[in-house]
Amino acid sequence: MEQAEQRICLWFYTQGEEAARFYVSLLPDSRVERVLRDPDGTTVNVVEFRLGGTGYIAINGGPHLRLTEAVPISVMTADQAETDRLWAALTANGGEGGRCGWLRDRFGLSWQVLPEALPRLMARADRDAAGRVAQSLMEMGRIDIARLEAAFHDASWSAPT
């Protein structure tokens, strides 16, 4: 028996297609796969899409439910340029940045944009250095890799007051 593919479902009021098309423009291995409309063809009900290879369904379900921070999309970025590009795109046009790489895009979906350097620095055997990285992270919105690395390598580093 073939196993059914699992997809993550996102509930939008009416902007599911616009959101899906925006999201797939941001990440490699992403595409809109299918748009399902009501019988007269004017209203989009469901959008099936792939984001970074993961399957999603955007439902235009009306005002009954709202997106919540409890189900964010987490993206690992290769470097500062990719971190900055995603952060800028996702916070543009009404999105808003939060702390520690968290943000909410203009459609209300929560994201965490994390550079690959963060878990690498946090997992090091030097627990004091990893603690400085964690402290530095707590003071950032968009994550700055150079600041994380400076906190890791400088034993005299202390959080700004």
Buried (B, 14 or more C-beta within 10 A) or exposed (E): EEEEEEEEEBBBBEBBBBBBBBBBEBBEEBEBEEBEEEEEEEEBBBBBBBBBEBBBBBBBBEEEEEBEEEEBBEBBBEEBEBBBBBBEBBBEEEBEBBEBBBBBBBBBBBBBBBBBBBEEBBEEEEEEBBEBBBEBBEEBBBBBBEBBBBBBEEEEBEEEE
